[in-house]
Amino acid sequence: MSDVVDKILEFSDPYKALEEKVKINESEIVVENEKFKFKKPIIIAVGKASYKMAKFFTDRIDVKGLAVVPKGSKVNLPIRVIESTHPQISEESFKAGEEVIRFLKEEDYDLVIFLLSGGASALLEYSNAPFEIVHEINEKLVKSGLSINEINVVRKHLSAIKGGKLTNYAKAPILTLIVSDVPGGDLSSVGSGPTLPDYSLVEEAKRILAKIGLEKYSIYLSETKKEVRNSKHFLILDISIVLKKLKEYFGNRSFILSSEVRGDAFSFGQNLAGIINTSLSGLGLIPPYILLSGGEPEVKIQGKAGKGGRNGEVCLGFLKWLKGRARLYAIATDGIDGNSEYAGCIVDDSVVIDDIDYYISTHSSYEILEKQGKVVKTGYTFTNVNNVYVLEVFK
């Protein structure tokens, strides 16, 4: 891996972020000058960052707990580890939800340390709707091209534990610490907000279901909690924090373009190329410079697709229109982009792809990028602050 990729992953590390933000001793946790005392705490960690978040606490206190992690994570913790699925909701997701509810109901505790990160929406589920219907809705949502915010509105209203509803089962106060993968700072969308209040309405969820032709399932939607009295939450790490650290690392000729990248992934790549092409005409920034951005562009898949992902499509859009000298790093901080085994790609103006439109139209970006040797493979990173884009523009 390159030094730039190493820095992206270093700044995205939830363990290090917790070291910076949380102070803990045998009977007290301090977060942003607020104190949370305990004698019998429990931990529930859910999401792609759950291993490192849980490890931070189990390295410091003796505590019972559950960690729900993506299948294949192969982690070792002194608390129970439950493997579940992502991005598809499965029967294992429902079993994980049942286990978390049972744990909250049966254990003796005076504080719940709830560690939440991206991916929790699929890893943890419990619903009054039959599993087959929840699975169908989720599969249609993740392939729809809808924003993560819209997807999570439906997930919250379909679930019996999301949208603040998990707090119904807690017997003691909840301290929620969040590693966010959601652009724009809406923390209630991270993992569909099991312990946070939610201000979206069931009518919104119905309209979104109608957009994807599943309005018949609106009967299974229910309203979320608009007030949660027994839970406090804090942001530990997100894309904006990572981008600020990257800017400090790169120095004065680096600029943060956006922490809220949304919309079509291929179009975002085109726009990055357009910024460089504008520089060549003497307008805008004068090279050399570095542009930093992050977020979650979308890919809308219609029909059969090959091996691809958001970052692969960003890179193809970039290469198709690039005229100047530049290098683009497109990295998924969780280590997995789309249906590939890659975290992303590193491409520059030396890359030439014949018939690039074919790979764009078939959503098979990694089939050509791996042949070109431009892919980045990290394996599981045990974090998720979404995608980071570093664009180096040369003279």
C-alpha atoms as one frame of an Amber mdcrd trajectory, in Angstrom:
protein
   0.000   0.000   0.000   1.037   3.595  -0.492   1.853   6.104   2.249  -1.350
   7.988   1.402  -3.527   4.902   1.913  -1.699   4.174   5.165  -2.485   7.690
   6.406  -6.154   7.410   5.415  -6.467   4.210   7.466  -4.462   5.625  10.378
  -6.720   8.676  10.643  -9.794   6.428  10.304  -8.816   4.145  13.201 -11.601
   4.102  15.844  -9.291   2.794  18.589  -7.040   5.837  18.208 -10.059   8.152
  18.017 -11.405   6.730  21.285  -7.991   7.249  22.903  -8.252  10.924  21.948
 -11.891  11.462  22.964 -12.627   9.128  25.905 -11.051   8.890  29.363 -11.835
   5.818  31.435 -10.993   4.338  34.826 -12.450   1.553  36.967 -15.661   3.407
  37.790 -16.051   6.366  35.437 -16.082   7.280  31.755 -15.513  10.890  30.708
 -16.593  12.089  27.254 -16.532  15.785  26.328 -16.329  16.667  30.042 -19.467
  14.645  30.848 -19.023  11.903  33.452 -20.716   8.512  33.391 -20.264   6.466
  36.566 -20.711   2.717  36.708 -20.309  -0.366  38.890 -21.688  -3.017  36.532
 -21.386  -1.823  32.938 -22.132  -3.855  29.832 -20.923  -3.323  26.268 -22.902
  -3.768  23.074 -20.832  -3.057  19.958 -22.418  -3.203  16.506 -20.971  -2.295
  13.114 -17.855  -2.530  11.022 -15.835  -0.739  13.719 -17.261  -2.820  16.570
 -14.118  -4.909  17.105 -11.752  -1.981  17.650 -14.334   0.004  19.620 -15.041
  -2.928  21.932 -11.325  -3.685  22.286 -10.680  -0.141  23.528 -12.960  -0.831
  26.503 -12.066  -4.461  27.164  -8.390  -3.443  27.260  -9.245  -1.116  30.137
 -12.126  -2.541  32.186 -13.543  -5.942  33.097 -16.940  -5.950  31.411 -19.589
  -8.279  29.991 -20.764  -7.652  26.485 -21.672  -8.538  22.923 -19.945  -7.514
  19.699 -21.810  -7.954  16.411 -19.263  -8.050  13.579 -19.294  -8.772   9.827
 -18.993 -12.449   8.940 -15.399 -13.465   8.361 -13.920 -10.801  10.639 -11.979
 -13.439  12.647 -11.599 -11.347  15.788 -10.815 -12.280  19.363 -12.383 -10.416
  22.264 -13.048 -11.297  25.934 -16.769 -10.725  25.289 -19.148 -12.722  23.110
 -18.688 -12.152  19.367 -21.643 -12.665  17.021 -20.985 -12.771  13.277 -23.669
 -11.352  11.008 -24.079 -10.253   7.403 -23.545  -7.064   5.394 -24.827  -5.422
   3.210 -27.708  -7.899   3.029 -29.990  -8.403   6.003 -30.179 -12.135   6.725
 -31.639 -14.503   9.274 -28.331 -14.062  11.136 -29.125 -10.332  11.398 -32.437
 -11.220  13.043 -30.700 -13.676  15.398 -28.210 -10.963  16.359 -31.121  -8.620
  17.108 -32.782 -11.255  19.285 -29.519 -11.833  21.194 -29.037  -8.110  21.869
 -32.617  -7.758  23.116 -32.232 -10.835  25.349 -28.916  -9.502  26.708 -30.492
  -6.154  27.624 -33.450  -7.851  29.291 -31.573 -10.516  31.272 -28.245  -9.012
  32.371 -27.682  -7.074  35.600 -26.115  -3.689  34.785 -26.141   0.004  35.645
 -24.765   1.429  32.377 -24.981   0.321  28.735 -21.949   1.318  26.671 -23.373
   1.152  23.164 -20.703   1.311  20.456 -22.242   2.081  17.075 -20.681   2.233
  13.631 -21.597   1.970   9.967 -22.842  -1.391   8.782 -25.006  -1.885  11.859
 -28.206  -1.464   9.825 -27.628  -4.809   8.111 -25.748  -6.585  10.912 -28.482
  -6.040  13.503 -32.191  -6.327  12.843 -35.459  -7.315  14.462 -38.823  -6.581
  12.935 -42.488  -7.394  13.157 -42.407  -7.982   9.406 -41.466 -11.487   8.189
 -37.770 -11.926   7.445 -38.418 -12.600   3.744 -40.108  -9.219   3.329 -37.402
  -7.317   5.248 -34.757  -9.035   3.110 -36.550  -8.151  -0.131 -36.957  -4.510
   0.865 -33.329  -4.164   1.963 -31.987  -5.785  -1.224 -34.053  -3.428  -3.373
 -32.940  -0.420  -1.310 -29.180  -1.069  -1.564 -29.421  -1.457  -5.372 -31.776
   1.488  -5.885 -29.324   4.382  -6.120 -31.152   6.100  -3.246 -29.078   8.051
  -0.721 -28.057   6.348   2.527 -30.343   8.781   4.372 -33.381   7.677   2.353
 -32.463   4.016   2.776 -32.196   4.424   6.526 -35.557   6.215   6.796 -37.198
   3.026   5.540 -35.008   0.758   7.683 -35.903   2.685  10.851 -39.651   2.525
  10.303 -39.561  -1.123   9.263 -37.572  -2.199  12.325 -38.583  -2.920  15.911
 -35.148  -1.836  17.260 -33.980   1.018  14.997 -35.020   4.654  15.159 -34.473
   4.725  18.941 -36.578   1.642  19.606 -33.754  -0.442  21.100 -33.867   1.828
  24.174 -37.250   0.291  25.043 -35.396  -2.813  26.270 -32.721  -1.093  28.422
 -32.937  -1.167  32.235 -30.275   1.511  32.786 -28.881   4.633  31.059 -27.201
   4.206  27.679 -23.973   5.893  26.616 -23.730   5.717  22.818 -20.379   6.376
  21.126 -20.517   6.691  17.352 -18.131   6.173  14.455 -20.141   7.687  11.622
 -20.186   6.664   7.963 -23.018   9.031   7.030 -22.266  12.197   5.021 -23.654
  15.407   6.480 -23.471  14.621  10.168 -26.888  12.996  10.668 -25.945  10.654
  13.514 -29.444   9.178  13.701 -28.750   7.565  10.317 -25.673   5.650  11.526
 -26.803   2.048  11.822 -30.334   3.489  11.545 -29.971   4.936  15.059 -31.032
   2.152  17.472 -30.456   4.373  20.527 -31.015   7.851  19.079 -34.209   9.852
  18.550 -35.397   9.986  14.956 -37.312  12.876  13.422 -38.233  11.308  10.094
 -41.891  10.391   9.699 -43.529   7.152   8.689 -45.107   8.995   5.742 -41.605
   9.669   4.374 -40.799   5.965   4.562 -43.991   5.170   2.667 -43.074   7.612
  -0.119 -39.584   6.088  -0.431 -41.021   2.570  -0.653 -43.316   3.814  -3.410
 -40.266   5.145  -5.307 -38.884   1.617  -5.592 -42.229  -0.038  -6.287 -42.720
  -1.630  -2.852 -45.592   0.476  -1.501 -47.536  -2.739  -0.736 -45.208  -3.284
   2.244 -46.114   0.032   3.901 -48.387  -1.929   6.266 -45.283  -3.102   8.124
 -43.974   0.409   8.853 -44.330   2.000  12.290 -43.383   5.372  13.769 -39.949
   5.899  15.331 -39.140   7.441  18.730 -38.982  11.227  18.676 -37.596  11.487
  22.208 -35.147   9.199  24.006 -34.701  10.046  27.670 -32.372   7.302  28.859
 -29.617   7.695  26.252 -26.818  10.175  25.503 -24.710  10.001  22.372 -21.359
  11.383  21.217 -19.565  11.452  17.884 -16.111   9.870  18.111 -15.031   9.812
  14.465 -16.379  10.706  11.027 -15.209  11.699   7.564 -14.843  15.396   8.408
 -12.408  14.570  11.218 -10.396  12.349   8.851 -10.282  15.062   6.175  -9.040
  17.661   8.674  -6.208  15.356   9.711  -5.328  14.671   6.089  -5.192  18.412
   5.417  -2.784  18.860   8.330  -0.671  16.004   6.959  -0.497  17.364   3.377
  -0.020  21.015   4.335  -0.758  24.372   2.693  -1.378  23.218  -0.883  -4.189
  20.899   0.179  -7.859  21.878   0.212 -10.981  20.143   1.496 -13.421  20.035
  -1.393 -16.333  18.279   0.347 -17.155  15.988   3.254 -20.602  15.278   1.810
 -20.020  13.606  -1.542 -23.321  12.191  -2.758 -24.998  11.422  -6.053 -23.778
   9.297  -8.936 -20.270   7.863  -8.436 -19.275   8.034 -12.121 -20.415  11.676
 -12.293 -18.318  12.533  -9.249 -15.256  11.144 -11.019 -16.117  13.226 -14.081
 -16.378  16.338 -11.931 -12.962  15.723 -10.368 -11.473  15.483 -13.858 -13.318
  18.676 -14.792 -11.674  20.570 -11.935  -8.240  19.582 -13.267  -9.162  20.407
 -16.845 -10.321  23.835 -15.706  -6.916  24.379 -14.069  -5.251  23.727 -17.429
  -7.172  26.610 -18.957  -5.782  29.018 -16.367  -8.961  29.174 -14.305  -9.449
  27.959 -10.742  -6.583  26.526  -8.703  -3.067  26.581 -10.104  -1.178  23.247
  -9.858   0.339  21.713  -7.869  -2.402  21.170  -5.307  -4.231  18.388  -3.462
  -8.006  18.116  -3.151  -9.518  16.104  -0.322 -13.080  14.844  -0.222 -15.192
  12.115   1.280 -18.667  10.710   1.454 -20.829   8.090  -0.192 -21.539   8.433
  -3.904 -24.142   6.025  -5.200 -24.270   3.410  -7.930 -27.626   2.558  -9.442
 -27.561  -0.941 -10.902 -30.060  -1.950 -13.557 -29.708  -5.422 -14.976 -26.658
  -7.645 -14.665 -23.481  -6.155 -13.177 -19.873  -7.274 -13.063 -17.286  -6.819
 -10.320 -17.428  -3.173  -9.315 -18.053  -0.568  -6.657 -18.436   3.138  -5.951
 -14.732   3.886  -6.008 -14.140   1.885  -9.162 -16.802   3.946 -10.934 -15.364
   7.198  -9.572 -11.994   6.191 -11.023 -13.443   5.317 -14.434 -15.329   8.614
 -14.613 -12.112  10.391 -13.688 -10.012   8.569 -16.304 -12.563   9.032 -19.080
 -12.363  12.833 -18.908  -8.914  13.566 -17.431  -6.609  15.793 -19.523  -3.945
  16.937 -17.048  -1.306  15.272 -14.864  -2.885  13.907 -11.716  -3.276  10.930
  -9.409  -6.490   9.903  -7.650  -6.730   7.729  -4.533 -10.278   6.402  -4.039
 -10.432   4.362  -0.831 -13.269   2.761   1.150 -12.143   2.964   4.763 -13.904
  -0.304   5.636 -11.708  -2.124   3.116 -14.553  -3.291   0.875 -15.875  -1.462
  -2.180 -19.036  -2.789  -3.807 -19.044  -6.510  -4.587 -15.248  -6.638  -4.919
 -12.490  -7.703  -2.520 -10.822  -4.314  -2.944 -10.883  -1.146  -0.849 -10.551
   0.975  -3.941  -8.063   2.079  -6.546  -5.208   4.433  -7.347  -5.178   5.788
 -10.901  -3.282   8.502 -12.749  -2.927  10.053 -16.190  -0.720   7.177 -17.392
  -3.640   4.706 -17.270  -5.250   3.989 -20.633  -8.381   1.824 -20.805  -9.658
   0.718 -24.179 -13.459   0.538 -24.441 -13.873   2.290 -21.090 -17.585   2.821
 -21.786 -18.134  -0.952 -21.720 -16.791  -1.235 -18.162 -18.834   1.777 -17.128
 -22.106   0.496 -18.585 -21.653  -3.008 -17.138 -20.588  -1.750 -13.684 -17.458
  -3.896 -13.936 -14.812  -1.331 -13.010 -12.640  -3.724 -11.018 -12.497  -6.266
 -13.827 -10.331  -3.817 -15.792  -8.639  -1.990 -12.903  -7.256  -5.227 -11.446
  -5.822  -6.116 -14.861  -4.128  -2.718 -14.862  -2.708  -3.316 -11.376  -4.461
  -0.225 -10.015  -6.492  -1.812  -7.215  -5.902  -1.503  -3.462  -6.529  -4.497
  -1.204  -6.467  -3.918   2.561  -8.672  -6.696   3.935 -10.931  -5.893   6.877
  -9.909  -2.588   8.468 -12.383  -2.702  11.392 -13.519   0.838  10.778 -15.986
   2.663   8.545 -16.019   6.414   8.011 -17.032   5.959   4.377 -14.987   6.748
   1.275 -11.983   9.067   1.073 -10.757  10.693  -2.140  -7.303  12.261  -2.397
  -6.603  14.001  -5.704  -3.015  15.082  -6.360  -2.671  17.522  -9.255   0.821
  18.066 -10.672   2.389  20.886 -12.689
